[in-house]
Amino acid sequence: MLVDKKTELNARPVSKEIVEAAQKLAEVRAEINQLNAQKKELTELLELQFGKDNKNKVADYATLIHRNLEVAKLKWVTRTDIDRSKLEQEFPEAFEACQYSNTYSVVKL
C-alpha cells in the first residue's frame, strides 16, 4: 500500500531487517491463530471423553487413563465476574464511578 502525504509526515523509513521483522510477526500471529484452533479442537475431543455436560456443569469422569497412567484430569473452575450492562442500567452512578481507561499500543500490519 502506498503512503499518502498525510501519513508520510508521521512515518519513519526503516531497513529491510525491520520489514522482515514485521513479516515474521505476521507469520507468528498466523501460527498462534492456528495453534489456538488446534488447542480448541483437542480440548473438545478430550472433553468428549470426560463426558462433559456444559449445561449442567458435570462430567461422567474426572480422570482419563491409559494403561493405568493418568493422561488428563478435568477440573471445574468458578470465576466471579460483574454483569456490566446490568450495573450500567440499574446503578449508573456506580458504573460511572468505577469506570477507568487503559491506553496501550497495538502494532497493526
N, CA, C and O atoms as a GROMACS GRO file, in nm:
protein
  436
    1MET      N    1   0.085  -0.117   0.000
    1MET     CA    2   0.000   0.000   0.000
    1MET      C    3   0.090   0.123   0.000
    1MET      O    4   0.182   0.133   0.081
    2LEU      N    5   0.064   0.215  -0.089
    2LEU     CA    6   0.142   0.338  -0.096
    2LEU      C    7   0.102   0.432   0.017
    2LEU      O    8  -0.013   0.437   0.058
    3VAL      N    9   0.202   0.507   0.066
    3VAL     CA   10   0.180   0.600   0.175
    3VAL      C   11   0.135   0.734   0.118
    3VAL      O   12   0.196   0.787   0.026
    4ASP      N   13   0.026   0.789   0.174
    4ASP     CA   14  -0.019   0.920   0.129
    4ASP      C   15   0.061   1.030   0.201
    4ASP      O   16   0.134   1.002   0.296
    5LYS      N   17   0.047   1.153   0.154
    5LYS     CA   18   0.125   1.265   0.208
    5LYS      C   19   0.101   1.286   0.358
    5LYS      O   20   0.195   1.316   0.432
    6LYS      N   21  -0.022   1.271   0.402
    6LYS     CA   22  -0.056   1.291   0.544
    6LYS      C   23   0.016   1.187   0.631
    6LYS      O   24   0.072   1.221   0.735
    7THR      N   25   0.013   1.061   0.588
    7THR     CA   26   0.080   0.954   0.663
    7THR      C   27   0.230   0.972   0.660
    7THR      O   28   0.299   0.946   0.759
    8GLU      N   29   0.282   1.018   0.546
    8GLU     CA   30   0.426   1.033   0.528
    8GLU      C   31   0.487   1.130   0.630
    8GLU      O   32   0.603   1.115   0.668
    9LEU      N   33   0.410   1.229   0.674
    9LEU     CA   34   0.459   1.327   0.771
    9LEU      C   35   0.491   1.264   0.907
    9LEU      O   36   0.576   1.315   0.980
   10ASN      N   37   0.424   1.155   0.940
   10ASN     CA   38   0.443   1.090   1.070
   10ASN      C   39   0.492   0.947   1.051
   10ASN      O   40   0.458   0.858   1.130
   11ALA      N   41   0.572   0.924   0.949
   11ALA     CA   42   0.619   0.790   0.918
   11ALA      C   43   0.771   0.786   0.920
   11ALA      O   44   0.836   0.884   0.884
   12ARG      N   45   0.827   0.675   0.960
   12ARG     CA   46   0.972   0.659   0.968
   12ARG      C   47   1.017   0.555   0.866
   12ARG      O   48   0.967   0.443   0.868
   13PRO      N   49   1.109   0.588   0.780
   13PRO     CA   50   1.166   0.488   0.689
   13PRO      C   51   1.248   0.387   0.770
   13PRO      O   52   1.318   0.424   0.864
   14VAL      N   53   1.238   0.259   0.734
   14VAL     CA   54   1.309   0.155   0.808
   14VAL      C   55   1.388   0.067   0.712
   14VAL      O   56   1.370   0.073   0.590
   15SER      N   57   1.475  -0.015   0.770
   15SER     CA   58   1.560  -0.103   0.691
   15SER      C   59   1.484  -0.229   0.650
   15SER      O   60   1.374  -0.256   0.698
   16LYS      N   61   1.546  -0.305   0.561
   16LYS     CA   62   1.490  -0.433   0.517
   16LYS      C   63   1.475  -0.528   0.636
   16LYS      O   64   1.384  -0.609   0.640
   17GLU      N   65   1.566  -0.516   0.732
   17GLU     CA   66   1.562  -0.600   0.853
   17GLU      C   67   1.431  -0.578   0.931
   17GLU      O   68   1.372  -0.673   0.982
   18ILE      N   69   1.387  -0.454   0.938
   18ILE     CA   70   1.263  -0.422   1.010
   18ILE      C   71   1.142  -0.472   0.930
   18ILE      O   72   1.045  -0.519   0.988
   19VAL      N   73   1.149  -0.462   0.798
   19VAL     CA   74   1.041  -0.516   0.713
   19VAL      C   75   1.030  -0.666   0.736
   19VAL      O   76   0.919  -0.719   0.746
   20GLU      N   77   1.144  -0.735   0.743
   20GLU     CA   78   1.144  -0.879   0.768
   20GLU      C   79   1.089  -0.911   0.907
   20GLU      O   80   1.022  -1.012   0.924
   21ALA      N   81   1.117  -0.825   1.005
   21ALA     CA   82   1.063  -0.845   1.140
   21ALA      C   83   0.911  -0.834   1.137
   21ALA      O   84   0.841  -0.911   1.203
   22ALA      N   85   0.858  -0.737   1.062
   22ALA     CA   86   0.713  -0.722   1.051
   22ALA      C   87   0.651  -0.843   0.983
   22ALA      O   88   0.545  -0.890   1.023
   23GLN      N   89   0.718  -0.894   0.880
   23GLN     CA   90   0.668  -1.013   0.811
   23GLN      C   91   0.670  -1.133   0.905
   23GLN      O   92   0.577  -1.214   0.905
   24LYS      N   93   0.777  -1.145   0.984
   24LYS     CA   94   0.788  -1.256   1.080
   24LYS      C   95   0.678  -1.245   1.186
   24LYS      O   96   0.619  -1.346   1.225
   25LEU      N   97   0.649  -1.123   1.231
   25LEU     CA   98   0.541  -1.103   1.328
   25LEU      C   99   0.408  -1.149   1.270
   25LEU      O  100   0.328  -1.214   1.339
   26ALA      N  101   0.383  -1.117   1.144
   26ALA     CA  102   0.259  -1.162   1.078
   26ALA      C  103   0.253  -1.314   1.073
   26ALA      O  104   0.147  -1.373   1.096
   27GLU      N  105   0.365  -1.378   1.044
   27GLU     CA  106   0.370  -1.526   1.041
   27GLU      C  107   0.345  -1.585   1.179
   27GLU      O  108   0.272  -1.682   1.193
   28VAL      N  109   0.406  -1.525   1.281
   28VAL     CA  110   0.390  -1.575   1.419
   28VAL      C  111   0.244  -1.561   1.462
   28VAL      O  112   0.188  -1.652   1.524
   29ARG      N  113   0.182  -1.448   1.429
   29ARG     CA  114   0.040  -1.430   1.463
   29ARG      C  115  -0.046  -1.534   1.394
   29ARG      O  116  -0.141  -1.586   1.455
   30ALA      N  117  -0.016  -1.566   1.269
   30ALA     CA  118  -0.092  -1.668   1.197
   30ALA      C  119  -0.073  -1.805   1.262
   30ALA      O  120  -0.168  -1.882   1.276
   31GLU      N  121   0.050  -1.835   1.303
   31GLU     CA  122   0.078  -1.962   1.372
   31GLU      C  123   0.002  -1.970   1.505
   31GLU      O  124  -0.053  -2.074   1.540
   32ILE      N  125  -0.001  -1.859   1.578
   32ILE     CA  126  -0.074  -1.855   1.706
   32ILE      C  127  -0.222  -1.884   1.682
   32ILE      O  128  -0.283  -1.959   1.757
   33ASN      N  129  -0.279  -1.824   1.578
   33ASN     CA  130  -0.420  -1.850   1.545
   33ASN      C  131  -0.442  -1.996   1.512
   33ASN      O  132  -0.541  -2.056   1.554
   34GLN      N  133  -0.348  -2.055   1.435
   34GLN     CA  134  -0.360  -2.197   1.402
   34GLN      C  135  -0.349  -2.283   1.528
   34GLN      O  136  -0.424  -2.379   1.545
   35LEU      N  137  -0.256  -2.250   1.615
   35LEU     CA  138  -0.238  -2.326   1.739
   35LEU      C  139  -0.359  -2.312   1.830
   35LEU      O  140  -0.400  -2.410   1.893
   36ASN      N  141  -0.418  -2.194   1.838
   36ASN     CA  142  -0.539  -2.176   1.919
   36ASN      C  143  -0.654  -2.259   1.865
   36ASN      O  144  -0.731  -2.316   1.943
   37ALA      N  145  -0.666  -2.268   1.733
   37ALA     CA  146  -0.771  -2.351   1.673
   37ALA      C  147  -0.745  -2.498   1.704
   37ALA      O  148  -0.838  -2.573   1.735
   38GLN      N  149  -0.619  -2.539   1.695
   38GLN     CA  150  -0.583  -2.678   1.726
   38GLN      C  151  -0.607  -2.708   1.874
   38GLN      O  152  -0.655  -2.816   1.908
   39LYS      N  153  -0.574  -2.613   1.961
   39LYS     CA  154  -0.596  -2.629   2.105
   39LYS      C  155  -0.745  -2.650   2.133
   39LYS      O  156  -0.782  -2.738   2.211
   40LYS      N  157  -0.829  -2.568   2.070
   40LYS     CA  158  -0.974  -2.579   2.089
   40LYS      C  159  -1.023  -2.717   2.045
   40LYS      O  160  -1.102  -2.781   2.114
   41GLU      N  161  -0.977  -2.762   1.929
   41GLU     CA  162  -1.018  -2.891   1.875
   41GLU      C  163  -0.978  -3.006   1.968
   41GLU      O  164  -1.058  -3.095   1.997
   42LEU      N  165  -0.854  -3.004   2.015
   42LEU     CA  166  -0.804  -3.111   2.103
   42LEU      C  167  -0.874  -3.108   2.239
   42LEU      O  168  -0.905  -3.212   2.296
   43THR      N  169  -0.899  -2.988   2.290
   43THR     CA  170  -0.971  -2.975   2.417
   43THR      C  171  -1.111  -3.034   2.406
   43THR      O  172  -1.155  -3.107   2.494
   44GLU      N  173  -1.180  -3.002   2.297
   44GLU     CA  174  -1.315  -3.055   2.276
   44GLU      C  175  -1.314  -3.208   2.265
   44GLU      O  176  -1.404  -3.274   2.315
   45LEU      N  177  -1.212  -3.263   2.199
   45LEU     CA  178  -1.200  -3.409   2.188
   45LEU      C  179  -1.184  -3.473   2.326
   45LEU      O  180  -1.249  -3.573   2.357
   46LEU      N  181  -1.098  -3.413   2.408
   46LEU     CA  182  -1.079  -3.467   2.544
   46LEU      C  183  -1.205  -3.450   2.628
   46LEU      O  184  -1.242  -3.540   2.703
   47GLU      N  185  -1.271  -3.335   2.617
   47GLU     CA  186  -1.393  -3.312   2.694
   47GLU      C  187  -1.501  -3.413   2.660
   47GLU      O  188  -1.579  -3.454   2.746
   48LEU      N  189  -1.505  -3.454   2.535
   48LEU     CA  190  -1.599  -3.561   2.496
   48LEU      C  191  -1.570  -3.689   2.572
   48LEU      O  192  -1.661  -3.758   2.616
   49GLN      N  193  -1.442  -3.721   2.588
   49GLN     CA  194  -1.403  -3.842   2.660
   49GLN      C  195  -1.435  -3.835   2.809
   49GLN      O  196  -1.460  -3.937   2.873
   50PHE      N  197  -1.433  -3.715   2.863
   50PHE     CA  198  -1.474  -3.697   3.003
   50PHE      C  199  -1.625  -3.709   3.019
   50PHE      O  200  -1.674  -3.727   3.130
   51GLY      N  201  -1.698  -3.699   2.909
   51GLY     CA  202  -1.843  -3.698   2.916
   51GLY      C  203  -1.894  -3.566   2.973
   51GLY      O  204  -1.991  -3.563   3.048
   52LYS      N  205  -1.828  -3.459   2.937
   52LYS     CA  206  -1.858  -3.327   2.991
   52LYS      C  207  -1.992  -3.277   2.941
   52LYS      O  208  -2.023  -3.284   2.822
   53ASP      N  209  -2.072  -3.225   3.035
   53ASP     CA  210  -2.202  -3.165   3.006
   53ASP      C  211  -2.195  -3.019   3.050
   53ASP      O  212  -2.208  -2.988   3.168
   54ASN      N  213  -2.174  -2.930   2.953
   54ASN     CA  214  -2.158  -2.787   2.985
   54ASN      C  215  -2.282  -2.727   3.048
   54ASN      O  216  -2.272  -2.643   3.138
   55LYS      N  217  -2.399  -2.770   3.003
   55LYS     CA  218  -2.524  -2.712   3.053
   55LYS      C  219  -2.538  -2.735   3.203
   55LYS      O  220  -2.572  -2.643   3.277
   56ASN      N  221  -2.514  -2.857   3.247
   56ASN     CA  222  -2.532  -2.892   3.388
   56ASN      C  223  -2.402  -2.886   3.468
   56ASN      O  224  -2.403  -2.912   3.589
   57LYS      N  225  -2.292  -2.852   3.403
   57LYS     CA  226  -2.161  -2.841   3.468
   57LYS      C  227  -2.123  -2.968   3.542
   57LYS      O  228  -2.081  -2.965   3.658
   58VAL      N  229  -2.139  -3.080   3.473
   58VAL     CA  230  -2.100  -3.210   3.528
   58VAL      C  231  -2.025  -3.289   3.420
   58VAL      O  232  -2.028  -3.253   3.302
   59ALA      N  233  -1.959  -3.395   3.462
   59ALA     CA  234  -1.892  -3.484   3.369
   59ALA      C  235  -1.903  -3.626   3.423
   59ALA      O  236  -1.916  -3.648   3.543
   60ASP      N  237  -1.897  -3.722   3.332
   60ASP     CA  238  -1.904  -3.861   3.373
   60ASP      C  239  -1.776  -3.908   3.441
   60ASP      O  240  -1.779  -3.995   3.529
   61TYR      N  241  -1.663  -3.850   3.400
   61TYR     CA  242  -1.533  -3.892   3.453
   61TYR      C  243  -1.451  -3.768   3.489
   61TYR      O  244  -1.465  -3.663   3.427
   62ALA      N  245  -1.365  -3.782   3.590
   62ALA     CA  246  -1.276  -3.673   3.630
   62ALA      C  247  -1.134  -3.694   3.579
   62ALA      O  248  -1.055  -3.600   3.571
   63THR      N  249  -1.103  -3.819   3.543
   63THR     CA  250  -0.968  -3.853   3.500
   63THR      C  251  -0.972  -3.946   3.380
   63THR      O  252  -1.057  -4.035   3.372
   64LEU      N  253  -0.881  -3.923   3.288
   64LEU     CA  254  -0.864  -4.014   3.174
   64LEU      C  255  -0.734  -4.091   3.196
   64LEU      O  256  -0.632  -4.032   3.230
   65ILE      N  257  -0.739  -4.224   3.177
   65ILE     CA  258  -0.619  -4.306   3.200
   65ILE      C  259  -0.591  -4.393   3.076
   65ILE      O  260  -0.680  -4.422   2.997
   66HIS      N  261  -0.465  -4.432   3.063
   66HIS     CA  262  -0.422  -4.526   2.959
   66HIS      C  263  -0.318  -4.616   3.021
   66HIS      O  264  -0.215  -4.569   3.071
   67ARG      N  265  -0.344  -4.746   3.018
   67ARG     CA  266  -0.253  -4.845   3.078
   67ARG      C  267  -0.217  -4.807   3.222
   67ARG      O  268  -0.101  -4.814   3.263
   68ASN      N  269  -0.318  -4.769   3.293
   68ASN     CA  270  -0.308  -4.734   3.435
   68ASN      C  271  -0.224  -4.608   3.462
   68ASN      O  272  -0.178  -4.587   3.574
   69LEU      N  273  -0.205  -4.527   3.359
   69LEU     CA  274  -0.136  -4.400   3.376
   69LEU      C  275  -0.234  -4.285   3.351
   69LEU      O  276  -0.315  -4.290   3.258
   70GLU      N  277  -0.227  -4.183   3.434
   70GLU     CA  278  -0.314  -4.068   3.420
   70GLU      C  279  -0.274  -3.986   3.296
   70GLU      O  280  -0.158  -3.945   3.282
   71VAL      N  281  -0.371  -3.964   3.208
   71VAL     CA  282  -0.346  -3.888   3.085
   71VAL      C  283  -0.391  -3.743   3.101
   71VAL      O  284  -0.320  -3.651   3.061
   72ALA      N  285  -0.508  -3.723   3.160
   72ALA     CA  286  -0.563  -3.588   3.177
   72ALA      C  287  -0.666  -3.589   3.288
   72ALA      O  288  -0.728  -3.691   3.317
   73LYS      N  289  -0.682  -3.473   3.351
   73LYS     CA  290  -0.784  -3.455   3.455
   73LYS      C  291  -0.874  -3.340   3.413
   73LYS      O  292  -0.830  -3.246   3.348
   74LEU      N  293  -1.001  -3.349   3.451
   74LEU     CA  294  -1.096  -3.240   3.427
   74LEU      C  295  -1.120  -3.169   3.559
   74LEU      O  296  -1.158  -3.231   3.658
   75LYS      N  297  -1.097  -3.041   3.560
   75LYS     CA  298  -1.113  -2.962   3.681
   75LYS      C  299  -1.214  -2.852   3.653
   75LYS      O  300  -1.203  -2.783   3.552
   76TRP      N  301  -1.312  -2.835   3.740
   76TRP     CA  302  -1.411  -2.730   3.726
   76TRP      C  303  -1.361  -2.607   3.800
   76TRP      O  304  -1.315  -2.617   3.914
   77VAL      N  305  -1.370  -2.492   3.737
   77VAL     CA  306  -1.324  -2.367   3.794
   77VAL      C  307  -1.442  -2.269   3.794
   77VAL      O  308  -1.515  -2.258   3.696
   78THR      N  309  -1.459  -2.199   3.904
   78THR     CA  310  -1.563  -2.097   3.914
   78THR      C  311  -1.496  -1.961   3.920
   78THR      O  312  -1.408  -1.937   4.003
   79ARG      N  313  -1.539  -1.873   3.832
   79ARG     CA  314  -1.484  -1.738   3.829
   79ARG      C  315  -1.599  -1.641   3.851
   79ARG      O  316  -1.704  -1.652   3.787
   80THR      N  317  -1.579  -1.547   3.940
   80THR     CA  318  -1.680  -1.445   3.967
   80THR      C  319  -1.653  -1.324   3.879
   80THR      O  320  -1.538  -1.282   3.863
   81ASP      N  321  -1.758  -1.269   3.822
   81ASP     CA  322  -1.745  -1.153   3.735
   81ASP      C  323  -1.860  -1.057   3.762
   81ASP      O  324  -1.944  -1.083   3.847
   82ILE      N  325  -1.863  -0.948   3.690
   82ILE     CA  326  -1.967  -0.846   3.703
   82ILE      C  327  -2.047  -0.839   3.574
   82ILE      O  328  -1.990  -0.841   3.465
   83ASP      N  329  -2.179  -0.830   3.587
   83ASP     CA  330  -2.265  -0.808   3.471
   83ASP      C  331  -2.262  -0.659   3.443
   83ASP      O  332  -2.335  -0.581   3.504
   84ARG      N  333  -2.176  -0.619   3.350
   84ARG     CA  334  -2.153  -0.477   3.323
   84ARG      C  335  -2.278  -0.404   3.274
   84ARG      O  336  -2.304  -0.291   3.315
   85SER      N  337  -2.357  -0.467   3.186
   85SER     CA  338  -2.474  -0.397   3.134
   85SER      C  339  -2.580  -0.380   3.242
   85SER      O  340  -2.648  -0.277   3.246
   86LYS      N  341  -2.596  -0.479   3.330
   86LYS     CA  342  -2.692  -0.466   3.441
   86LYS      C  343  -2.646  -0.355   3.537
   86LYS      O  344  -2.727  -0.275   3.583
   87LEU      N  345  -2.517  -0.354   3.565
   87LEU     CA  346  -2.463  -0.249   3.652
   87LEU      C  347  -2.486  -0.111   3.590
   87LEU      O  348  -2.527  -0.018   3.659
   88GLU      N  349  -2.460  -0.099   3.461
   88GLU     CA  350  -2.477   0.029   3.394
   88GLU      C  351  -2.624   0.073   3.392
   88GLU      O  352  -2.653   0.192   3.410
   89GLN      N  353  -2.716  -0.021   3.371
   89GLN     CA  354  -2.858   0.012   3.362
   89GLN      C  355  -2.920   0.040   3.500
   89GLN      O  356  -2.996   0.135   3.516
   90GLU      N  357  -2.888  -0.044   3.598
   90GLU     CA  358  -2.954  -0.033   3.728
   90GLU      C  359  -2.881   0.057   3.828
   90GLU      O  360  -2.943   0.110   3.920
   91PHE      N  361  -2.751   0.074   3.809
   91PHE     CA  362  -2.672   0.156   3.901
   91PHE      C  363  -2.576   0.244   3.821
   91PHE      O  364  -2.454   0.229   3.831
   92PRO      N  365  -2.631   0.336   3.742
   92PRO     CA  366  -2.545   0.416   3.653
   92PRO      C  367  -2.438   0.498   3.726
   92PRO      O  368  -2.328   0.516   3.674
   93GLU      N  369  -2.470   0.547   3.847
   93GLU     CA  370  -2.371   0.626   3.922
   93GLU      C  371  -2.253   0.537   3.962
   93GLU      O  372  -2.138   0.579   3.951
   94ALA      N  373  -2.281   0.416   4.009
   94ALA     CA  374  -2.173   0.324   4.047
   94ALA      C  375  -2.092   0.284   3.924
   94ALA      O  376  -1.970   0.275   3.930
   95PHE      N  377  -2.161   0.260   3.814
   95PHE     CA  378  -2.093   0.224   3.691
   95PHE      C  379  -1.998   0.336   3.648
   95PHE      O  380  -1.883   0.311   3.613
   96GLU      N  381  -2.048   0.458   3.651
   96GLU     CA  382  -1.968   0.575   3.613
   96GLU      C  383  -1.849   0.591   3.707
   96GLU      O  384  -1.738   0.619   3.663
   97ALA      N  385  -1.872   0.573   3.837
   97ALA     CA  386  -1.766   0.593   3.936
   97ALA      C  387  -1.657   0.487   3.925
   97ALA      O  388  -1.543   0.512   3.964
   98CYS      N  389  -1.690   0.370   3.873
   98CYS     CA  390  -1.593   0.259   3.867
   98CYS      C  391  -1.525   0.247   3.731
   98CYS      O  392  -1.434   0.164   3.716
   99GLN      N  393  -1.565   0.325   3.634
   99GLN     CA  394  -1.503   0.316   3.502
   99GLN      C  395  -1.361   0.370   3.506
   99GLN      O  396  -1.328   0.461   3.582
  100TYR      N  397  -1.276   0.312   3.421
  100TYR     CA  398  -1.140   0.362   3.404
  100TYR      C  399  -1.096   0.335   3.261
  100TYR      O  400  -1.153   0.250   3.192
  101SER      N  401  -0.996   0.406   3.219
  101SER     CA  402  -0.941   0.390   3.084
  101SER      C  403  -0.805   0.323   3.092
  101SER      O  404  -0.732   0.340   3.190
  102ASN      N  405  -0.773   0.249   2.990
  102ASN     CA  406  -0.644   0.183   2.981
  102ASN      C  407  -0.592   0.206   2.840
  102ASN      O  408  -0.647   0.150   2.744
  103THR      N  409  -0.489   0.286   2.825
  103THR     CA  410  -0.434   0.315   2.694
  103THR      C  411  -0.312   0.227   2.669
  103THR      O  412  -0.223   0.216   2.753
  104TYR      N  413  -0.310   0.164   2.554
  104TYR     CA  414  -0.200   0.076   2.518
  104TYR      C  415  -0.178   0.082   2.368
  104TYR      O  416  -0.262   0.131   2.294
  105SER      N  417  -0.064   0.032   2.324
  105SER     CA  418  -0.034   0.035   2.181
  105SER      C  419  -0.056  -0.102   2.118
  105SER      O  420  -0.047  -0.205   2.185
  106VAL      N  421  -0.085  -0.100   1.989
  106VAL     CA  422  -0.105  -0.222   1.912
  106VAL      C  423  -0.030  -0.205   1.780
  106VAL      O  424  -0.044  -0.103   1.713
  107VAL      N  425   0.050  -0.304   1.744
  107VAL     CA  426   0.120  -0.300   1.616
  107VAL      C  427   0.029  -0.358   1.510
  107VAL      O  428  -0.003  -0.477   1.514
  108LYS      N  429  -0.014  -0.274   1.415
  108LYS     CA  430  -0.102  -0.318   1.305
  108LYS      C  431  -0.016  -0.349   1.184
  108LYS      O  432   0.077  -0.274   1.153
  109LEU      N  433  -0.046  -0.457   1.118
  109LEU     CA  434   0.028  -0.494   0.996
  109LEU      C  435  -0.062  -0.489   0.875
  109LEU      O  436  -0.017  -0.518   0.764
   0.00000   0.00000   0.00000
